[in-house]
Amino acid sequence: MKKQLLFYLFLLLLCISSCTSTKTVPRVADTNYNFSKEQRTLIQQADGDKPMRVFKINSISDSILLRKKSEYINPNDPDLALFVERLFATVRDSMSLGVGIAAPQVGILKNIIYVQRFDKENLPFEVYLNPKIIQYSEKKQTRKEGCLSIPNRSETLNSRSYAILIEYDTMDNTHHSEMVEDFTAIIFQHEIDHLDGILYLDHLKKEMEDAQAN
């Protein structure tokens, strides 16, 4: 209880000082942080308004890639804007219509996600580069989750944190930290898991194992 109280006091102080802190991201010179040749070929196959193929766990090759860890993306990469457009086209495609998507779900192992912000006016979709969760609340929430990469299935999880503190880069080459709560926090947790090769079914399995142990 004491840890939870301290966490919320920290978040309150963070919001009082500034709802979102911002700083300029140093230009990244290391080309290892850019898209690979193979990734560029995949990205450049179509215009920005064309969705990409969603990788799914019922394919062995897709499933192997979805379990891999993604890498840092250089915010100055020349093909980033095109990829972000195509990633948005994918999550809003009639075949998908998700509330979030991560780059690995279209075969690009880079730290890029789209999240629909249910905590903002007009529920905008926003893109986040190199997102990290740096603190989780002890308070949990119970919600049903689905995934574009796991067809025709949804499950109720009880282990997602109600509030999280995140850091991320943006397309305008700035770095931010922000507190996110409620359903939007679940979307962030779900999509950032993808960057680490984790699926929501892994959390479900752990919940079931913990329940059996008790």
Secondary structure, DSSP 8 states (H G I E B T S, - for coil): -HHHHHHHHHHHHHHHH-SEEEEE------GGGS--HHHHHHHTTS-TTS------TTSHHHHHHHTS--B---TT-TTHHHHHHHHHHHHTSTTT--SEEEGGGGT--BSEEEEE-TTSTT--EEEEEEEEEEEE-S-EEEEEEEETTEEEEEEEEEEEESEEEEEEE-TTSEEEEEEEEHHHHHHHHHHHHHHTT--HHHHHHHHHHHHHH-
